[in-house]
Amino acid sequence: MSTWVAAVPVATGLSARMFPWDLARAGGITAYLLLVSAIVLGILESTPRVGRVPGVRQVTHHYHRWVMLFALAFVAVHVTSLVLDPYAGVGLAAVFVPGLSQYRPVAVSLGTLALLAGLLAGATAWFPARFPKVWLPIHRFGGIIFVLVWLHAVSSGTDTPRLEALYVVTGLLPLAAAAARYLIVRRGRRGLRAVPAAAPRADGPQRGRGGDDAPVAGRG
C-alpha cells in the first residue's frame, strides 16, 4: 500500500510532464487528418464532371475552406504545445527556421517548410482578389505541401509504428483522388477531340451573299 501511495506522485508528475507532448501529438494528428480531408475536397471541387453537378461545387468549396481553417487551428495547438514543452527540444525559432530543432532536426524541418508553404498558399487562396495572378499557381503546389506534411508526420512521431496503417491509407487517398481527376479530365479531352465536324444541312446548300450559290445580278 505504501509503495502504491509513493508511486502516485511519480505517475502524476510523469503525466503532467508528458501532457504538452501528448497534446502536441493529438493536435498534429488532427491537423493532418483535416488536411487530408481538405485536399480531397479541393480535388473534388476542381474535377469537371463532379463540379458540374448542381450544388456540389458550392458545397465542396465551402467545406474545403473551413476544414482547412480548422486544420490551421490544430496546427496552432500542435506548434504551441511543442514550443511550451521544455522537454521537446523544438523551441520557437525552429518553428519558423528549418534546422534549429534539437529533436529530430530533419523531421521537424520538413514540418517547418510545410508550415511556411501552407501559410503562403492559404493566405493567397483566402484572399484571391488581392492576389489574382499568383494564388492559383501557388495553390497548385498543395501536393508538394502534403508530401512534406506526410514525411514530417511519419518521421517525427514516436508512435509512428502504431499509426502505420493510418499513414498508408491517408497518404493514398489524395493520390487516388488526383489520379481519378486526371483520368476524368483526360477522358473529357479525348471526347472533345472525337466529336465530328458539323454535317451540312439536308435541305441543300446555304444561299446568301458572297457564296457560290448566291444570285448574281444580270445573269440570264
Backbone torsions as a table, in degrees:
resi	resn	phi	psi	omega
1	MET	NA	-44.6	-179.2
2	SER	-64.6	-35.3	178.4
3	THR	-64.2	-41.4	-180.0
4	TRP	-65.1	-42.8	179.3
5	VAL	-63.2	-39.6	179.6
6	ALA	-68.6	-29.0	-177.5
7	ALA	-78.5	-22.1	-177.1
8	VAL	-60.3	-50.0	178.3
9	PRO	-60.3	-35.5	179.1
10	VAL	-64.7	-45.9	179.5
11	ALA	-64.9	-40.0	178.7
12	THR	-64.1	-41.9	177.6
13	GLY	-64.1	-38.9	177.2
14	LEU	-63.8	-42.4	179.8
15	SER	-63.8	-43.3	179.2
16	ALA	-64.6	-36.9	179.8
17	ARG	-68.2	-36.7	-177.0
18	MET	-85.2	-11.4	-175.1
19	PHE	-57.9	-48.3	179.0
20	PRO	-60.3	-38.0	179.7
21	TRP	-67.4	-44.5	178.4
22	ASP	-63.4	-39.4	178.5
23	LEU	-65.5	-39.1	177.8
24	ALA	-63.7	-42.1	178.9
25	ARG	-66.6	-42.0	179.4
26	ALA	-63.7	-44.0	177.9
27	GLY	-64.0	-40.8	-179.8
28	GLY	-66.1	-44.3	-179.7
29	ILE	-66.3	-40.6	178.1
30	THR	-63.3	-44.1	177.7
31	ALA	-61.4	-39.4	179.3
32	TYR	-63.7	-45.7	179.6
33	LEU	-64.8	-38.4	176.7
34	LEU	-66.5	-37.1	177.7
35	LEU	-63.4	-43.5	177.5
36	VAL	-59.1	-44.5	179.4
37	SER	-62.7	-42.4	-179.3
38	ALA	-64.9	-39.3	179.6
39	ILE	-65.7	-44.5	179.2
40	VAL	-63.2	-40.9	176.9
41	LEU	-63.1	-41.0	178.3
42	GLY	-63.6	-40.0	177.9
43	ILE	-65.8	-42.2	177.4
44	LEU	-61.3	-41.4	-179.5
45	GLU	-61.0	-36.6	-176.7
46	SER	-90.6	-0.3	178.4
47	THR	-79.1	123.8	-171.4
48	PRO	-54.2	-53.9	-174.9
49	ARG	-67.2	-36.9	178.8
50	VAL	-69.5	-42.4	-178.0
51	GLY	-66.0	-22.7	-179.8
52	ARG	-82.0	-10.9	176.6
53	VAL	-69.0	129.4	-175.9
54	PRO	-55.0	125.2	175.6
55	GLY	87.6	-19.0	-174.6
56	VAL	-69.1	-44.0	-178.8
57	ARG	-60.3	-41.8	-179.1
58	GLN	-65.1	-42.1	-178.8
59	VAL	-66.7	-48.2	-179.1
60	THR	-65.0	-37.7	178.2
61	HIS	-64.3	-43.2	-179.9
62	HIS	-61.2	-50.6	-176.8
63	TYR	-72.3	-31.5	176.6
64	HIS	-59.6	-45.0	-179.4
65	ARG	-67.4	-46.1	-174.1
66	TRP	-76.9	-33.0	174.6
67	VAL	-64.9	-38.4	177.1
68	MET	-64.8	-36.8	178.3
69	LEU	-65.9	-41.3	176.6
70	PHE	-65.5	-36.7	177.0
71	ALA	-60.9	-41.4	178.2
72	LEU	-63.5	-37.3	178.5
73	ALA	-63.3	-41.2	179.3
74	PHE	-74.9	-26.1	171.0
75	VAL	-63.0	-39.5	177.6
76	ALA	-62.3	-40.7	176.2
77	VAL	-62.6	-44.7	-179.4
78	HIS	-59.4	-50.2	-176.1
79	VAL	-69.2	-44.0	-178.4
80	THR	-62.5	-41.5	179.9
81	SER	-63.6	-40.0	179.0
82	LEU	-67.3	-40.6	-179.2
83	VAL	-65.9	-38.4	-177.9
84	LEU	-81.4	-11.7	-179.6
85	ASP	-82.1	112.7	-177.6
86	PRO	-69.8	-15.8	-178.0
87	TYR	-99.2	-5.8	-175.5
88	ALA	-74.6	-32.9	179.4
89	GLY	74.8	25.5	-180.0
90	VAL	-98.2	-64.6	178.5
91	GLY	82.4	158.6	-175.4
92	LEU	-66.8	-40.1	-178.0
93	ALA	-62.1	-37.7	-178.2
94	ALA	-67.9	-18.9	178.5
95	VAL	-67.7	-32.2	-174.5
96	PHE	-114.9	-12.9	180.0
97	VAL	-123.3	114.6	-179.7
98	PRO	-62.6	142.8	174.0
99	GLY	92.5	0.1	-177.1
100	LEU	-96.9	-4.0	-178.5
101	SER	-77.7	138.2	174.5
102	GLN	-79.1	-26.4	-179.4
103	TYR	-94.5	116.9	176.6
104	ARG	40.2	69.7	-171.6
105	PRO	-58.1	-36.2	-179.9
106	VAL	-67.3	-46.4	-179.4
107	ALA	-63.4	-43.4	179.1
108	VAL	-67.9	-35.6	178.0
109	SER	-63.0	-36.3	175.2
110	LEU	-60.7	-41.8	177.1
111	GLY	-66.1	-37.8	178.5
112	THR	-63.1	-46.4	178.5
113	LEU	-61.8	-41.3	178.7
114	ALA	-64.5	-39.1	179.3
115	LEU	-63.9	-47.6	-178.2
116	LEU	-64.6	-43.9	179.1
117	ALA	-67.1	-38.3	179.0
118	GLY	-66.2	-39.4	176.9
119	LEU	-64.0	-39.5	178.1
120	LEU	-65.8	-46.3	180.0
121	ALA	-65.4	-40.3	-179.2
122	GLY	-68.1	-40.8	-178.8
123	ALA	-66.2	-43.0	-179.3
124	THR	-70.8	-32.9	179.5
125	ALA	-76.9	-30.8	-179.7
126	TRP	-72.8	-27.1	177.9
127	PHE	-124.3	66.1	-175.6
128	PRO	-64.1	-28.1	-179.6
129	ALA	-65.9	-29.3	179.0
130	ARG	-83.0	-19.9	-179.9
131	PHE	-129.7	60.4	-171.3
132	PRO	-65.7	-27.9	-175.1
133	LYS	-95.2	-16.3	-172.3
134	VAL	-116.2	-19.8	-171.0
135	TRP	-65.4	-40.8	-178.1
136	LEU	-70.5	-45.8	175.4
137	PRO	-57.7	-40.0	177.7
138	ILE	-66.7	-40.4	-178.2
139	HIS	-62.5	-30.9	-178.0
140	ARG	-72.6	-9.3	174.2
141	PHE	-86.8	11.5	179.6
142	GLY	-59.1	-30.7	178.1
143	GLY	-63.5	-39.6	177.9
144	ILE	-67.0	-39.8	177.9
145	ILE	-61.4	-41.6	179.7
146	PHE	-63.7	-39.9	178.0
147	VAL	-61.3	-41.9	177.7
148	LEU	-62.0	-44.2	179.7
149	VAL	-63.2	-44.3	-178.5
150	TRP	-61.8	-46.3	178.9
151	LEU	-64.2	-38.8	177.1
152	HIS	-61.9	-46.0	-178.0
153	ALA	-64.1	-43.6	-176.9
154	VAL	-69.2	-39.2	-172.0
155	SER	-91.7	-13.4	-176.0
156	SER	-101.5	-22.3	-174.9
157	GLY	-82.2	137.9	175.8
158	THR	-77.1	-14.5	-178.4
159	ASP	-105.0	19.4	-177.8
160	THR	-57.3	-41.8	179.5
161	PRO	-57.6	-34.2	179.0
162	ARG	-76.4	-19.5	-177.9
163	LEU	-107.8	16.7	-175.3
164	GLU	-58.8	-45.8	-179.4
165	ALA	-62.3	-39.6	178.8
166	LEU	-60.8	-45.6	-178.6
167	TYR	-67.7	-35.3	178.8
168	VAL	-66.1	-48.9	-177.3
169	VAL	-65.1	-48.4	-177.3
170	THR	-70.8	-24.9	175.1
171	GLY	-72.8	-31.2	-179.4
172	LEU	-83.3	-24.6	-176.9
173	LEU	-58.6	-54.0	178.4
174	PRO	-61.8	-35.2	177.9
175	LEU	-63.6	-42.6	178.6
176	ALA	-65.0	-41.9	178.9
177	ALA	-64.5	-42.1	179.0
178	ALA	-66.1	-39.7	178.4
179	ALA	-65.1	-41.7	178.3
180	ALA	-62.9	-42.0	178.0
181	ARG	-62.3	-42.9	179.6
182	TYR	-60.4	-44.1	-179.4
183	LEU	-65.7	-39.6	179.4
184	ILE	-65.2	-44.3	179.1
185	VAL	-64.2	-43.2	-178.8
186	ARG	-64.9	-41.8	178.5
187	ARG	-64.6	-37.9	177.9
188	GLY	-64.7	-38.9	178.2
189	ARG	-67.1	-39.3	176.9
190	ARG	-63.3	-37.9	178.8
191	GLY	-64.2	-38.3	178.2
192	LEU	-65.7	-38.6	179.1
193	ARG	-69.1	-28.5	-176.8
194	ALA	-82.8	-8.2	-179.6
195	VAL	-69.1	123.2	-178.4
196	PRO	-70.5	159.3	177.0
197	ALA	-66.1	154.8	-178.0
198	ALA	-63.2	129.1	-179.1
199	ALA	-76.5	152.1	177.8
200	PRO	-65.8	150.6	-179.2
201	ARG	-67.4	147.9	-175.5
202	ALA	-76.7	-14.3	-176.0
203	ASP	-89.7	20.9	173.3
204	GLY	100.2	178.1	-177.0
205	PRO	-67.4	151.3	178.0
206	GLN	-75.1	138.3	179.4
207	ARG	-113.6	140.7	179.0
208	GLY	174.5	-169.0	-175.7
209	ARG	-68.8	136.6	171.7
210	GLY	82.5	-9.4	-177.5
211	GLY	-85.1	168.9	179.8
212	ASP	-65.2	-28.5	-176.7
213	ASP	-97.0	7.4	179.3
214	ALA	-71.5	140.9	179.9
215	PRO	-64.8	136.7	-179.5
216	VAL	-105.2	128.3	-177.4
217	ALA	-65.3	136.3	177.0
218	GLY	88.0	-7.6	-178.6
219	ARG	-71.2	144.4	178.2
220	GLY	80.5	NA	NA
